[in-house]
């Protein structure tokens, strides 16, 4: 059997694919399934997929930008009338000779050419939607899919008859405690509560800027593990050296990007997590039962991060600081309040655990294998 995944080419698309592939390999060793990925070029994620034994084919793709300007109009024209059609033909000929048995799309602009080509070749298609508000790509591609796996109970737009609520697939390995000692990785003092700040796989510059703005005061009361994003690491590291006094340096631990063992330990060590509101981050935070402050990205497509955050916050699993309110003073005061009211943190922990769906990858793997061998 040949199973093809496609997606937009960000961590939010790639890590769930890896989680499902690992689950299929682990639970269905007797099944002969080959794994493929088709999507836009990204060297970092191509390496990750290849390391999992997934054969990668890169194609051109494009997206529709929903802000105005001459440059935007030109970019949209190039993407819609040149890149997407070329990507479609690349995917069509690739599928024609490969003859896959099923396509599973994680959504995003990078999935459009592959899904359209698959539909034309009458290849069955499953979709997974990470967010409460689907992006334009998944709204368009939903009509071509047999089933749509969704992460949130109140996912918008799709027909209820097509939806299967499973959550967002998480790599099982980050939920399993590694043998490597956290002290070796982070060199924590364990003298203060630990705040984990997640800047995202590509970094979240404004989150980093706000943390740097308040860093000196923050370290007076807390120890900080800060994932800055690969693109921002050197800048954040340099600026941190300027604002932190020598006696506080031992309480600040910056990393560009966490490997699996590192992110697992970081989640376990954290007393509270500060993060954007991407679905992947929310479901990982929930799986570990950690209190969190979410700062939704206001420019996210369909305002999905704001909607994700408020959906997650409904039962009290997190607190939300929308970006206009994410000021240095307000953020610091919110942290101090929460840690002076441990009962609030305990409520958030319980609510996070109730929301979590750590078996999402297992359930999605079951549906895929059942369909392939039915």
Steps between C-alpha positions, in 0.01 A plus 500: 500500500616853423395783730569862403490791743486862391497828689609859519857439610503646854554324832124502554460286189814284519511384863148348495594311182807360676283403799253306282773325298674385818171374640423299186850349502478412867147357506481340155838339444336222301371749240716585199447876470733743322490864611538804276471877544434759232510872572692829475875505545633535854843350567458473877170312489611293200788371713263417788265310268784315329634392839164331558533300177245717320589564136474872427398661170504881488270692269418863435208650684353839574253677722246781487602800710202685642658842547509770238779658298654493154770258613238270653292497183809408299598223747145360496498499120832312488386249762149435366572496128856366491619323817182311590439374142864387470473329840180331386668351192803395707270321747286351222790330323655392829173334610437357153818291517497442878132390514442569873212329681411796723590868543487656847515880501599706803377814329669829427576659165760235421239225490284650224686372188536148639137462608367640171723265299396209720134576451541512123666158514218373727731428792311494835574803720487555877544843655620602846410845632703624795308819580153607600480725193621323181720698265399573142694197374310249713170675437561450130637146529225374734273428202754248368544303824328185621554581869635798694680440829461803730677610815246725674140410593354814338688502172338740255392468137512123435198273469446312829448176305859516373671590827672263743621661825840357595714795616837599355751212464793524740824306473473231766873532567464847653244361744732221614756600760850476356796356687710810448507718808344843470787646696738399220290683242389819675736543799212626713564632847155383622496802730193664344182406310577418136335691213525340155468747211432347159581720203393244239700304242567817300503732801250759615690827494247709692478240778879496520509882511250514785689237700826693451330820609398349832780243534698663779192537721374156398820329616470656843210261568523224239738277309439517122546243223457690173458343157574797278464342155795421276486828311499713816739319730819701452321832526311399816816359655692823433223723634453282808866545593448876501190504722588225751733569791772246577324365809186417296664332200472154656120529496466554124533215249453582131471238224438547126284188461431197718574144398253235617682413823545869573137602445380204708722608790410867456129422525550284809717757677276798425272636770328719240529536121478815289419425137327606182168321443580264216314171528820295533621699799158496668461122479855437621451736795170329579653150479749596771228665710685830530358844582556745218470857382418508129581798280309442173659623179260775383594461132422126490279391211127507580603633842549134590748547785262728690218250448727208601598680819145584605380148422779361719427755774130413524552255787773708665804320355691820424502876521507713188694819439407638161793687353382857580486393867832316489691785662802446720333629816168318451673173410725509806211585731294215357783255571545627856125472562481141376796384707363669809174308446606134461136390496461683164796312355356171626165570330680571172697175528183292547316678218796452264505126569124475442541674162798294384475230237836317515363207295430714190786346298388149596141564397600660171733208425216257569265674257768515227605134528139383523419688180808373316426137585121502486 
